[in-house]
């Protein structure tokens, strides 16, 4: 029994359980509409992903200005080809298709009239383009426009027997947003979490309670993020998608830790209220420290150049706070209402059952026998895994970010076979009228430029600029394209210093440049913040350094192994420049949860039992719950792989793999072995053995068993 009375707390818990549940229910109902409308407040315009000072940002803002800066202009490209060469009848069919698209443009919002028909140098193909202006959250506009274009050209081009397709950024975006992604993610994550919780708890009732808390947290978090978006925060579709899995994963982690400790305390207390009071007192500081660490690390993203990446920081922090609030208020109230019956059929009774996991207690015992060997073996293993970095490639191509099998991919292959490499994604050149002639001449003579076409950008750009398309002769998204863009800008500074170079390839180039800077700033900043917060929690310096180093090594190994899966398992060409920092944020911030869960318990037990026995007991007590939490988190992030966009799939694969590696190897093997290798000095400058024992008196030093231990009273976490 606890060493100090908790009767007042018990009365408060008993009195507040129903009001808390009712308050949450009313909040969910009231905020559901705002939560559902988050997708309409997202901003996926080019300027949202760019540094404010980049030239491509200025071009994007000029193009968005007529709509108040909340629109995105994409391009749909109709391509038709015949291997033996286009015939007069083919060109007539193309003209008819162009006229049909022009008719559709008058009926579909956002579609402009089609541009001129352009023939390929080999005479075997021709293209014409259509600009589509959509709201920043308007994937429906792109979808409607592309569907209308495909329907319009099917008749004339199909009868001519040509190979034809619709590609371009509008078609790629439409193919990648074929349905309601966030609803699909929510349902899939819901099913995965429900199945895992049902297997973990083996109770037809208990799994519903953490799930209820997670759903309530998602509604509150999405509503709050919607409010932030309306207040001016940039919230991208990627951030909105990640918010769902982030809250589901974090809420499940917090619930697993609390329920595990609550079930443990039910074996030592006669009433559910007494057990919950002790469980909250022992876990709440750890949960708050974990949430604070993750939130502070996410807030570091405000230092990013990209508005979308910067906005992810507050979005993620809001999600973590919502998950914490739900699982330390709503979940305890639901557990108290259900009582011990929530664990049926394995009802935990006072003095019965086993607190430690047999599996992880056994692993901890083996680690304790050879801690130095274990550290060396795991570090070498993770170091070998880091060799996978040799397969890591950067690929910022818009088309390569779309999984194969789409119409836009087929159209791009037709264009690649007959046109210069950059015709699908031309650069946009905006020039003040007085500098138009020298700018066009300078652009036409730049290395890597195939040609300059004037007057094809839809609508007059704001500010009186003349508009041009600059067609590259080299692949626009690779190293050659980057060199061509850089060289073009340098030439223009001499002949037309006020000219601006934008467009999709320039956007990718500027995003890549910003990503390099963000990696150098954000990654060290996050590690320092985590180090400071964990140091304050543990009141130590050595242990936090160990935890941060193991976290960094785990991230490196996970990213390297993921690159092998992306390239050789899925066949992806590479990873976008901005994706590694996303993966780093999720792996490091979420992985630190397990650091805190484990080491806080080890420190608690070490104060009474000494470092060796405290580590063994800490791993035995938390190994099962950390494993379950890791599986839940990995499962929720794995749901991202069903999204058509390659970059989101890559995030899901890397985080799921990294969490499993973190859970099964780093937190429960490498970290305990490191603590035991260093010894009591790991708590320096604190001396845990000399701290007052009253802090740790809530749990008996030895678990007493009354009678035989019933297997039915134990779940997977006890094994």
N, C-alpha and C positions, 0 to 999 in steps of 0.2 A: 504494500500500500504506500501511497505517497507520504512523505515525511511532514507535509503541511496540509491543512484542511482545504478541501475544494468544494464544500457544500454550497457556498454562495454561487460558485461557478456552475455547479450542477443545477441549481434552481434556475439560474439565468438561461442555461441551455434548454432546460425543459420548457420554460415559459416562452422562449423566443422561437422555437422550432417552427411552429405554424405561421406566425407573422412573417418570418424570413421567407418561407416557401411562397406565401401569398404575395409578398412584395416582389419576388423574382418573377412569379407568374404574370403579375400585372405589368412589370417592366418589359418582359418579352412580348406581350401582346401589344403594348403601346409602341414599342420600337421596331416591330416587325416590318412595318411599311418602309421606314427609313432604311432598315437593313436591306430589304429587297431592292431598293433603288440605288444601291452602291454602284452597280454596273453602269448606270447612267451618269455617274459623276466622275468616272475615270477619264484620264487624259493620256492618249497614246499618240499625240502629235509628235512630229520629229523634234520640235524644240524642247519637249519634255525630257528627252534623253541626251540633250546636248549641253555643253558648257555655254554660259550666256555670251561669252566673248567670241565664240567660234563663228567663222564666216558663214557656215552652213546654217547656224542658228538664225543669223540675220536674214538669210534668204527665206528660211521657213517662216519666220515671223512676218516678213513682207507678204508672203503668199497667203498667210492666215489672216492678215489684217482686215480684208473686206468682211470677214465673218466674225470679227471681234476677237480673233486670236484663239478660237476654240474649234478649229477645223483642221482637217488634214487632206491635202490634195494628193491622190494616188493616180496611177496610170494603168489603164488596161490596154494591152497590145494584141491586136488580131493579126495572126500570121497564117499564111497559106503557102504551100510549096508543092512542086511537082518535080520529081527527080530528073525527068527528061527536059525540063524547062517549061516556063509558063507560056501558054498559048493565048492568042487573042480572046478566045472564049473564056479562058481562065481570068483574064484581066477584066472582061465584062462581068463575070460572076463576082469578082472582088468589088467592082464598082457597085453592083447591086447590093452586095452585103454591106458596103459602106453606107449606101442610102437607107438600107433597112435599120442600121444602127442609129443613123441620124433621126429616123422617125421614132425610135425607142427613146432617144435622148430627150425628146419633148415630153415624154410621159413619165420618166423616172427622175425623181429628185436627185440633184447632185451631178447628173451626167451632163458633160459638155458635148458639143458637136464634134464628130471625129476629125482628126487631122488629115493631112494629105497622104496619098498612097505612095509609099517608098519601095522601090525595087531593090533586090539584092544585087551585088556586083556580078554574080554568076548568072543572073537572069532566071533563077529557078524558084525564087520566093519573093513575096512582097508582104509589107506590113502597113497597118495604119493604127493610130493610137487614139485613145479617148481618155480625157481627164475626168476623174471622179472626185468631187469634193464632198467629204463626209464630216459630220461632227466628230470631235475628239473621241467620243465613245461610240461612234456610229458604225460598228462592223456590219449592221444591217444594211446600211447604204451601199457599201461595197458589195455585199452579197446580192442585193437587189439589182444593182447595176450590172454586175458580171453575169448574173442569170439572164437578164434582158439581152445582153450582148450575145451570149451563147445561143439563145433562142432565135435572135434575129439573123445570125449568120448561118444557122444550120441548114436552112432551105437552099439559098443560092450556092453556097460553097459545097454542100453535100451533093447536090445534083451535078456539080462540075467534076466530082471525083478527086478533089484535092485533099491532101493532108492539111488539116487546119486545126487551130486551137486558139484559146485566149490565155495570155499570160500577162506579165507585168506585176507591179506591186499590188494593184487592186485585186487581181485574180489570186495572187499568193495569199493576201490577207483574207479574201473571201473563202478560199479553200481551207485555211487554217482556223476559221471560226464558223464551222458548219453548224454548230449547235450552241446551246447554253452551257458553256464550259463550267461556270461556277456552280450551277445546279448539279451537273454531272460529278464534279469533284466532291461536292457536299454529300451526295448520296453514296458515292463510292467510299469515301472516308468513313462515313457513318456505318456502312456495312462492315468494313474491315475492323474498325475499332470495336463494334459490337461483337463480332465473332471472336476476336482476340480476348476481350474481357470475359466473354462467356467461357472460353477455354481456361482462362487463368483462374476464375473464381469458381467455376463448376456449380454455379447457383443460378436458378431461373429468375431470381429477383435482383441480386446484387449488381449485375452488369448494367442494369437500367439506370442506376443512380449516378455513377460517374458519367454515363452518356448523357443524362439529362443536364448535368452541370456543364458539360462541354457544349451542348447545343445552345443552352442559355448564354454561355460566354460568347459564342459565335455571333448570335443575334445582337448582343450588346456591343461587341467589338466592331461589327460591320456598320452598325448605326453610328457609333462614335467616329469611325473613319469617314463615313459619309458626311458627317458634320465638319470634319477637318477639311475634306475636299471642297465643300461649299465655302469654307473660310479662306481658301486659297492654296492649300497644300496639294502638291502634285501627287496624285495616286494613279499609278499605271495599272493596266489589266494584270500584268505580272504580279504586282503587289497585292491586288485584290484576290488573285488566285492563291498566292502563297499564304495570305492571311488565314484562309480556311484551314489548310493543313497545319499551319503553325499553331493556331489556337487548339485544334483537335489534339495535336501531339502534346503540347505543353499541358493542356487541361488533363489529359489522360495521365501524364507523368505525375502531376501534383496529386491526382486522385489516387493513383496506385500507392504512392508513398504514404498518404494519410490513411487510406483504408488498411494498408499493411500494418501500420503502427496501431491503429484502432483495434484491429483484430488481435494483435499482440497484447494490448492492454486489457481486452475483454477476458483474457486468461488470468488476469491478476486482480480484477475488480468485479464486484457483485452486480453493479448497475451499469447500464450503457452510458448514462450521463457521466459517471466517474471515469469510465474508460475514455470517453470522448474528451473530457476535460484534460486528462493527462496526455492523450494523443495530440491534441491541439497545442498544449504547452510545449511538448517535446519536438513537434514537427513545424510549428508555425515559424519560429525563427529561421529554420533551414529553408522553408518554402519562400519566405520573404527575401532572404539573402539570395536565393537562386533567381527569383523573379527580378530582383533589383540588379543583379549582375547582368542578366540577359538584357534587361531594358536599357541599362547604362551603355552596354556594348552596342546595342542597336542605335541608340541616340548618336553614337559616334558617326553614323552615316550622314549626319547633317553636314559633315565636312566634305562630302562628295561634290564634285563638279556637276554631275548629272542631277537634274531636278527629280527624275524618277527614282534614282538610287537614293538620293537624299531624302525623298519622301517616304521610302521604305522604312527608314529608321523610326519615325513616329508611328507609322502604321503597325510595325511589328511590336513596338513598345506597348501600344494600346491593346493589342491582342494578348500579350503576355499578362498585362495587368487585369484584363477581363477574365482570363483563364484562372488567375490566382483568386480573384474575388469570388468567382462562382464556386470554386472547389474548396474554399475555406469558410464559406457561409451557406450556400445552398446545399452542397453535398453533406456537411455535418447535420444539417436540419433534416434532410431526407433519411440519413442513416439513423438518427434518433427516433424519427417517426416509425421506421421499420423495426428498430430494435435488433435483438440478436437474430430474429427471424430472417433478416436480410441475407444471412449467410447460409440459410437452409439449402441442402441437408447437413452440411458440416458445421453445426452450431458450436462456436468456441465457448467453452465453459471455464470458470475459474479453476486454475491448477491443472488443466488438461491441455494437451497439444504440445507442439514443439515450435519454438520461435525461429530457430535457425534453419536455413536451407541445408540439407544434408550434402547436396552436390557442391555448393559453393563453400561450405565449411571444409569439405574434403580438399577442394582445390586450394583453399587458403592454407591448409595444413601442409600441402606439398610445396607451395610457394615459400612458406616459412622455413622449410628445411633447407632450401637452396636459393635464398633471395638474390644473391649476386649472380649466380648462373641464370636465374630467371630473367633478371634485368638485361643481361647481355644477350640472351637468346631472343627476347622479344624485340629489343632495339635492332639487332641484326636482321630479324625477320621484317620489321617495318622498313629498315633501310633498303633491303632487297626489293621490297614492294615499290619503293621510290624510284627504282630503275624504270618504272613505267612512264616516267616523265619523258623518256625518249620518244614515245609515241604521241605526245601532246602536240597538237597543231592548232594554230589560230585560223579561224575561217569566219569572216564577217559577211559572207554572201547572203543576200536575202533569200535566194532560191534554196540554198543549202540548208536554210533554217526550216524548210518544209519537208516533211516526210514524203517519200516517193509514192507514185501512184496517183497523183493529182493531175488535172488538166493543165494547170499552170506549169507543172514540170515538163509535160509533153510539149507545150508550146515553146518553152525555153530551149529545149533540145533542137527544135526546128530552127529557131533563130540562130543558135550557135553554129548550126551546120552551114548556114548560108550568108550570115552577116558578120561585120566586124564585131569583135568581142564586146564592145561597150554599147551596142545599139539598144539593148533592152533597158539599160540603166544609164541614160545620158546624164552628164553634169548639167546643172542649170547655171547659166552665166547671166547675171544682171549687171547692166552697165549704164551709167548716166549718159544721156544723149550726146553730150559733147565728147565723150570718150569712146563712142561706139565703134568707129572705124579702126582706130589703133588697137582696141581690145580684141576685135574679131580677127584682125591680122595676127596679133600676138598669139591668140589661142589656136588659130589654125596652124601655126608653125611650131607649136610646142611638141616636144617628144612625147610619143604615146597617144597623140590625137589624130583620129582618122578624118574628122571633118567638123564643121560648125554650121548649124542650121538656125536660121533666124525666124523669129515670130511664131514659134510653135507652142510656147507656154500659154496655157489657157488663161485668158483674162489679162487686162493690163496690170502689171505689178504696181503696188502703191509707191508713190514717190517719183513717178515718171521714168523709171528704169526701162531700157530696152532689154528684151529677153532673147536668149539664145539657148540652144541645146549644143553641148559639146560632146561629140561621139568619140569615145576612146577606141584605140586600135588594140589595146591590151586588156586582159581581164580586169574589170573595174574594182574587184574586191581583194585581190592578192597584193603581193609585194610590188609587182609592176604597176598596178593601178594606184597604189599609194604614192609611188615615186612620180607617176604622171601627174597626180593631183598636186603634190608638193611643187613640182617643177612648173606647172601651169600657174599656180598662185605667185610664184616668184617672178615669172615673166610679166604677169599682169601688174605687179607692183611698180614696174619700171615704165610700162606704156599706158596703163589705166589704173592708177592707184586706188580709185574709188570703186572699182569693179568687185563683185562678190561672186564667189564660186560655191554653189550648193548642189542640191540633188542627193539622191540616195547614196551613191558611192562616196561623195564628200561627207555626208552624214556619218557613214560607217568609218571613214578615215578619222574624223574629228572625235567620234565616240571612242575609237581605239586609243587615240592620243590621250584623251581624258582618263580612260581606264588605267593606263600605265601610271599616271599621276595618282589616281585614287588608290591603287594598290600600294604604292609607296607610303601614302599618308594613313590610310584607314587601317591596314593590317597591323602595323606597330601600335597605333593608337588604341585599337581594340584590345590587344594583348596587354598593354599597360593598364588600361581600365580594369580588365579582369583581374590582373595581378593585385591591384590596389584593393579592390572589393573583397577578394578572397583573403587577402592579408588582414583586413579589418575583421572579417568573420572569424578566422582561425586565430587571430592575435599572434601571428607568426609570419616569418619571412621565408624560411627555407622551404617549408611545405608548399606555399603558393608558387614558388619558383619551379618546383618539381612538377606541379600540376599544369602550369602554363607550358612548360617544355614538352610534357607528354601530350598535351592538347595540340601543340604545333606539329609534333611528329605524327600524330594520328591524322591530322588534316592533310599533311603532305602525302602520306601513304594512301589515304583514301582518294585524293585527287589523281594520283599517279595510276592507281588501279582502275579508277573510273575511266581514265583516258584510254586504257587498253580495251575496256568494254565498249566505249563509244566507237572506237575505230575498228576493232576486229570483231566485236560482237554484233553491233548494230550497223556498221558500215558508214558511220557519219564522217564527213570530211574533216571536221575539227570543231572547235568551240569558239563562240564569240568572245571578244576581248573582255566584255563586262561580266561574263558568267563566273569566272573563278572567285571574284570578290563576293558574289552572292553565295556561292558554295561555302566559302570561308566563314561568312557571317553565320550561316545556319549551323554548320558543323561545330564551330567553336562556341557559339553562344548556347546552343542546345546541349553540346557535350559537357559544358561546364556544370550543367544541372547534375549530371552523374558524379562529377568531381565533388560537388558540394554535398550531395546525398551520402556518398561514401565516406569522405574524410571527416565530415561533421560527426558522423556516428562513430568513426574510429577514434576521434578525439574524445568524444564522450565516454566511450568504453575504456580508453587508455588511462583516463584519470582515475579509474577504480582498479583496473586490472594490469596496468603496465602496457607498454607499446606492443609487445609481441602478442599477448593474449587479447588485448584490445583490438588489434588489427584482425586477428582470427575471428573474434566475435563480430566485429563490425562488418567484415566481408560476409560472414555467415548470415547475419541479419538482413543485410541490404542486397546481397548478390542476386537473390531471386527477384526482388522487386525492381532492381535496376535492369535485369534481363527482360522482364515483362515490359517495363517502360520503354526500353530500347526497341523491342519488337513492335510495340504499338506505334512509336514515332517513325520507325522505318517503314511500317506499313502505310501510314498516312502520307508520307512523302513519296512513296512508290506510286500513289495514285496520280501523281503528276505525269507519269509516263504515258497516260492515255491521251494527253493533249497533243494535237498534230504538230505543234511547234517543237523543233529539235532542241532549242535552248532550254525550254521548260522541262523536257524529258531528261536532258542532261543534268539539270539541277536535281530532279527527283532521284535519278540513279545514284548520283554522287552522295547525296545526303543520306539516302537509305543505306547504301553500302558503308558510308563512314560511321553512321550511328551504330550499325551492327558491329563493326570493328571496334568502335569505342566501347561498346557495352560488353562484348564478350572477351576482349583481349586487354584493352588499355586500362579501363577503370577497375576491372576485377582481377587482373593479373599483374600488369606492369606497375600500376600505382601502389598496390600493397607491397610488392617486392621492393620498390624504390624506398618506401617508408621504412621497411625493415632493414634495408641495406644501410641507410643513413643513421638509423637509431633514434634515440631520444632527442638528438640535436635537430631533428626535423621540425620540432615545435619552437625552435629558437626565434625570438628571445624569451618566449614564455617557458614556464616549467610546469607542464600539465600535472605532474605527480604532486606538486605542492599546492594546487588550486583547491579551494574549499569543496569538500565532498558533497555538501548540500545541493550543489548545482546538478549533481547527477544521481540524486537519491530517488528519483521518480521510478527507476527500474531496479528491481533486485539484482544483486550481483550474480546470483545463481538462480536459474529457472527451476522451480520445484515442480515435479510431476506427481500427481496423486493418482496412483493406479496405473494400469497400462495405457499407453498412448494409442488412441484410436486412429486408424488410417483414414476413416471417413471424416474425421475432424480436420484433416489437412488438405490443402490444395497444392497445386504445382509450385507455389512460391515457398512451400515448406520443405521441398525435397532437394 
